[in-house]
């Protein structure tokens, strides 16, 4: 635990909460079609592994958001480990410079985005569904919007970064369009802070489906799907990039989110 350095991936904390350096030197699976990851075993068997190198300098452009939730006396909350999800989760909008090289092809990187981190075990089946939308329009304007559900309750969280300050999102609605595999193709959001309302539209550019399965103590097979989609967002006349990450438990072959048609 003295260093984040394993499997060819290294993350150096140059300045806590401000600057990181990330590097990777190893193999990556070069997919012909990202949708093949719906069956990861087959995808890894039938697609080649090729050399890749990554070097990125990461700089925070916002305050840190989130962190460890504790009792008033500073002690840890008494939570069920099986219901644990994203413990001590924090996020920060960032700017990044560097390069990514795959099989000799180098792409120079100079952009903005968001980093997030959680600690401890994560049980992907602890939450029924969520829609997570990190997006950046520049170093001066960015957002993170979330809706999620568990046990029939729906919650929303988020923040808007403007000119170096975060503004808390009090309410957000996310309406999505879907294809015949129940993958998101576009979305329309309305988010409200204490200061104003933001209208955001998103268009999915590329999507990869991820899968997590486990068997519970009663012998039930649990199946979680997370669709990760590079998404182009528009808001206030500006164009940005980010991700639409949609998690659903799969029951009887269908995602359980209430917005799925």
C-alpha angles and dihedrals in degrees: 000000000000092000141018094234122123141125093012093306120113129179117188121193101219093174120001113254090355115060136021134173118210126190135172132184116176146071130321130188110246106213121207089203123013092214087070087081089077081085102034097180091057092042093055092045097051103037126071126250113225135181118270137179127195129185120174134170109206124199127185115235096180141040117274113270124209127355139166117342113215141168120270090266092053096254122134120268115255101244134165107252090216089058093048116127128162098349114199088359118184135176137195134182111235147184119225137196128182141074144280119210122192120180091337097313111117124202117194113223126210113150150102133263145130135278125202135183138189130185135222129008121342123205107200090200093059091090127047099214144334142181113213120187119183112176140166130200095176140317089288100047129041142131147200117203127181139179121181141169138207130161093359093305121117123203135183131204137167150119140226121221114213123166095340098313132100120227117199117242108228098186137006136181122196121194115188138194119217142200126223091276091056092251115145114250102175140351144201122210137186115194127182130201127177088267105045152327125272125202114203130184123193134196120195112232100177133358136195122189118218127195137205123185133178139158118242123221090267091057097254116147109233120201125192124184125197118187113201113197130181101225135192111219132196126197133156090358093304127117122218142162133234143123138285107208113186121186123191136166108234115229121177089350096305133100111248100220111126091228093060110104 
